[in-house]
Amino acid sequence: MKNKFKRILLKLSGEGLLGNKPFGIDEAILDMVGESIKKAKAEGVEICIVIGGGNFYRGVSNTNKAVSRPIADQAGMLATVINALFLKSTLNSKGIEAEILSGLSVPQIAETYSYRTAQDMLARGVVVIFAGGTGNPYFTTDTGATLRALEANCDALFKATQVDGVYDCDPKKNSDAVRYTSVSYDEVIAKELKVMDMTAISMARENKLPIIVFKQENQDSLLQALRRKGNYTIIE
């Protein structure tokens, strides 16, 4: 089965780069992710990416009396810039042109995000890595990913996770958990399924953006999901 998507946004989690490490980046995992993107791009797919920063710092988890939510979120957004730098370097080493557009202004590191620049890069076949979230606190990387996918006119949002789709409960805690092959936006919201925050799901529903949730476990995972093979869940 051939891929039917012309342009996608790939949402990667920072935790997905940990491998067996308690902190930071496992180089083998980073290389595997790079290879999976290379294979997907070879299919002729235009790719943009949003990557989280949870392997370094999570704003929500680190909010406390000493550190307010806006400050914690800013630190979390900076963590996504760190991951974007490593991912860009990995893709470049594989002969893939990739650039970072940041929602935070960090001009010595990356160009600041603009809609026109993103569209121009994607049209030229550049893999665009959106870092720095939206540049604003209180927005998760899931919401930022949905926003960027819509702005970039993507056909779908592909979310790489540690499990092979959306379940009715946590499969890591409940062996009887049931995986959905497909599920509606409304059902995700009504059942409060833990896949993306409700703001992200609501935005996707309002704009009819399909979300494909799959497990990033090897170099072919993204390619398989693009071809609608293997285990995954589609939210639409």
C-alpha positions in Angstrom: 0.0 0.0 0.0 1.4 3.3 -1.0 1.5 6.4 1.1 -1.4 8.8 0.4 -0.1 11.8 2.3 1.8 14.6 0.5 2.8 16.6 3.6 2.8 15.6 7.2 3.8 16.9 10.6 5.7 14.3 12.7 5.3 14.9 16.5 8.2 13.3 18.4 8.4 13.1 22.2 11.6 14.2 24.0 11.2 11.1 26.2 11.4 9.0 23.1 15.0 10.0 22.7 16.0 8.7 26.1 16.4 5.1 25.2 17.7 3.4 28.4 19.2 6.7 29.7 17.6 8.5 32.6 18.4 11.9 31.1 19.5 13.4 27.7 19.7 11.7 24.4 20.6 8.1 23.4 22.6 8.5 20.1 21.4 5.2 18.8 17.8 6.2 19.2 18.5 9.6 17.6 20.1 7.8 14.6 17.1 5.5 14.3 14.7 8.4 14.3 16.9 10.1 11.6 16.8 7.0 9.4 13.0 6.7 9.8 12.6 10.3 8.6 15.0 9.6 5.7 13.0 6.6 4.6 9.7 8.6 4.8 11.2 11.5 2.8 12.4 9.0 0.1 8.7 8.3 -0.5 8.3 11.9 -1.6 6.6 13.1 1.5 7.2 16.7 2.7 7.9 16.6 6.4 7.8 19.0 9.2 8.6 18.1 12.8 7.7 19.2 16.3 9.8 17.6 19.1 9.2 17.8 22.8 11.8 18.5 25.5 10.8 16.1 28.2 14.1 14.3 28.1 15.6 17.5 29.5 12.9 19.4 31.2 9.1 19.4 31.4 7.4 22.8 32.3 4.2 21.3 33.7 6.0 18.8 35.9 8.5 21.4 37.2 6.1 24.1 38.2 6.2 24.8 42.0 6.3 27.6 44.5 9.7 28.7 43.5 9.2 28.3 39.7 6.1 29.7 38.2 4.3 28.0 35.2 5.4 30.7 32.7 9.1 30.3 33.7 8.9 26.5 33.8 7.3 26.5 30.3 10.0 28.8 28.9 12.6 26.4 30.2 10.7 23.5 28.6 10.6 25.4 25.3 14.3 25.8 25.4 14.7 22.1 26.0 12.9 21.5 22.6 15.4 23.8 20.9 18.2 21.6 22.3 16.6 18.5 20.8 15.9 20.3 17.5 19.6 21.1 17.2 20.6 17.4 17.7 17.9 16.2 15.3 18.9 18.8 12.6 22.5 17.8 12.9 21.6 14.1 12.6 19.5 14.7 9.5 22.2 16.9 7.9 24.7 14.1 8.4 22.4 11.8 6.4 22.3 14.2 3.5 18.9 15.6 4.4 18.4 19.4 4.2 16.8 20.4 7.5 16.3 23.7 9.2 15.0 24.9 12.6 12.3 27.5 13.0 11.8 28.5 16.6 8.8 30.0 18.3 11.3 31.6 20.8 13.7 34.2 19.5 17.1 32.6 19.7 18.8 34.1 16.6 22.2 32.7 17.3 20.8 29.2 17.1 17.8 29.2 14.8 15.6 31.4 12.6 12.5 32.7 14.3 9.3 31.1 13.1 7.2 32.7 10.4 4.5 31.3 8.3 6.0 32.4 5.0 9.4 31.1 5.8 8.0 27.7 6.7 5.9 27.5 3.5 8.9 28.4 1.4 11.2 25.8 3.1 8.6 23.0 2.8 8.0 23.8 -0.9 11.7 23.4 -1.5 11.8 20.0 0.2 13.5 21.1 3.4 12.6 19.2 6.5 11.4 21.9 8.9 11.9 21.4 12.6 9.6 23.6 14.7 11.2 24.2 18.0 10.4 26.5 21.0 6.8 25.6 21.1 4.4 28.5 20.2 6.7 30.9 22.1 4.0 31.2 24.8 3.5 29.5 28.1 0.5 27.2 28.9 0.6 25.6 25.5 1.8 22.0 25.3 3.9 20.6 22.5 0.8 18.7 21.4 -1.1 21.9 20.9 1.9 23.5 19.3 2.2 20.5 16.9 -1.4 20.8 15.9 -1.1 24.5 15.4 2.0 24.1 13.2 0.4 21.2 11.2 -2.6 23.4 10.4 -0.4 26.4 9.5 1.7 24.2 7.3 -1.3 22.8 5.5 -0.4 19.2 6.4 -2.6 16.3 5.4 -2.1 14.6 8.8 -0.3 14.7 12.1 1.7 11.6 12.9 2.4 11.2 16.6 5.2 8.9 17.6 4.7 7.4 21.0 6.0 4.6 23.3 2.9 2.5 22.6 1.3 1.3 19.3 -1.8 3.5 19.3 -4.6 4.8 21.5 -5.9 2.5 24.2 -9.0 2.7 26.4 -6.7 2.8 29.4 -3.0 2.7 30.1 -1.6 -0.5 28.6 1.5 -0.2 30.7 -0.7 -0.5 33.9 -3.5 -2.7 32.6 -2.9 -5.8 30.6 -6.6 -5.8 29.6 -6.3 -2.5 27.8 -7.9 -2.4 24.4 -6.3 -0.6 21.4 -8.5 1.4 19.0 -7.9 1.0 15.3 -9.8 4.2 14.8 -11.5 6.6 17.1 -13.4 9.9 16.7 -12.3 13.2 18.1 -15.5 13.3 20.1 -14.8 9.9 21.7 -11.3 10.9 22.6 -12.7 14.0 24.4 -15.7 12.3 26.0 -13.6 9.4 27.3 -10.7 11.6 28.1 -8.3 9.2 26.4 -4.7 10.1 27.3 -3.3 10.7 23.8 -3.1 14.5 23.4 -4.4 17.4 25.5 -7.9 18.4 24.8 -7.0 21.7 23.2 -5.0 19.9 20.6 -7.8 17.4 19.9 -10.4 20.2 19.7 -8.2 22.1 17.2 -7.8 19.0 15.1 -11.5 18.3 15.2 -12.5 21.8 14.2 -10.1 21.7 11.2 -10.6 18.0 10.3 -6.9 17.2 10.7 -6.4 13.4 11.0 -4.0 12.2 13.8 -2.2 8.9 13.4 -0.7 7.5 16.6 2.0 4.9 16.2 4.9 3.4 18.1 8.4 4.6 17.1 10.3 1.4 17.6 12.5 1.0 14.5 13.6 2.6 11.3 10.5 1.5 9.4 7.9 2.6 12.0 7.0 5.9 10.4 7.1 4.4 6.9 4.7 1.6 8.0 2.3 4.2 9.5 2.4 6.3 6.4 1.5 3.2 4.4 -1.2 2.4 7.0 0.4 -0.9 7.9 1.1 -2.5 11.3 -0.5 -1.3 14.5 -1.6 2.3 14.8 -4.7 4.4 15.7 -6.2 7.0 13.5 -8.2 9.8 15.1 -10.6 11.5 12.7 
